[in-house]
Amino acid sequence: MRTYGLVACLTLAACGAPLPPVPPGPVEPELVFPAEYAASTEVIAYAEFDAGQASELTEVTYALGDEYPRDVVLQPTGGYAMGAGCRFDYGSLTWTSLVSVEGTAATVSLEAGRLHVGLVAEGTVSVLLSGAVDTQSCTALAGSALTTVPLQHRLTLRVHRAVSVLVDQLHQRWPECETQVVLPANSALWVPRAHLVNAAGQQFSAANAPTPLEVTLRSKGTLTLSGREVMAAPGQVSISVNTSLPVRGLSSFEVVGPETVNSVQAELFLRKAASKGNVSEPLVDDRSYLLWNPEEFNSVDVRVSAVQTSQGRLCAPVPAEWFQAVSSTPAQCAPLSEGERSGADVPVAKVLSAGECRVEITMPGTSQRWTTRFTTTR
């Protein structure tokens, strides 16, 4: 019995008109940071000079996997001969002969002064090369000057296969931020990184994979690049890694605005211009302060030690634009514009002339408020 017609009718919804296409849903903004691979690595030697000859030890780590280059090259580019009797001069590094090879994790050959490496298996390979560093100014034991220093260069090649991936972000180094990362909106933030982890549970960086994995950030708000950093609108930013390996570590971070702030631990300081740099003093009400260089930049700063938000502790510096200053003595001290504010301590007002200064600092949208009144003299 033939059933072709019945199958066709079922496929076309009982032979009726085809169903209208389903409109696509909203697309979340995303930023993709692609993986980067490298088949060649430049080598610079910082060789120890002794008795007319220099020696150097260089370690290079590689990732073993189908996606990573297995045929790689080490290219000598430059070097220094360092130690008693040598000036710190940069010269060209050359390898002239392959002295010995120990280990089977990789095959090696020296061709036209470059070391060709074929990755085979996990393990370590020790390679000894003979060469030289030129354009040097060293003195041998007999007192003769050396411009080309003979070199014995030991290369240790470590080959690891990744068994898992760890995702982290530099903002996790802040107190109370290891597991819950809360970051300020519309500020330059560190991009999360994906690290390869070997069978011993150790993270490793691979010369043949400077960025070993593709990382994607997604958010319901805007995401924009700011140089090598990222800026995000308030909301949760998810982190995904393009890999079949097990992934642990940071999977998302929260981005918040000033309206989420519950408490701020902060003090006010007077930043005084000095002959070299500046000096900061805690501001105490009704105290008088001598300005050493009144014509230079002297300011009222907010020094923040901790910020608690509705999502947790803030894991980055408070943006300067979160603060607003009002002066009731504008002839002596005036609020700074956002473009004039920078530094770990946020300057909010500039001292213009000697006399009494009264400033109120707030964080709009919150109940946070600080006041100061002090006098400056010349």
Secondary structure, 3 states (H helix, E strand, C coil): CCCHHHHHHHHCCCCCCCCCCCCCCCCCCEEEECCECCCEEEEEEEEEEECCEEEEEEEEEEECCCCCCCEEEEEEEEEEEECCCECCCCECEEEEEEEEEECCCEEEEEECCEEEEEECCCEEEEEEEEEEECCCCEECCCCCEECCEEEEEEEEEEEECCCEEEEECHHHHCCCCCCCCEEECCCCECCCEEEEECCCCCEECECCECECCCEEEEECCCEEEECCEEEECCEEEEEEECCCCCEEECCEEEEECHHHEEEEEEEEEEEEECCCCEEEEECCCCCEEECCCCCCCCEEEEEEEEEEECCEEECCCCCHHHCEEEECCCCCEEECCHHHCCCCCEEEEEECCCEEEEEEEECCCCCCEEEEEEEEEC
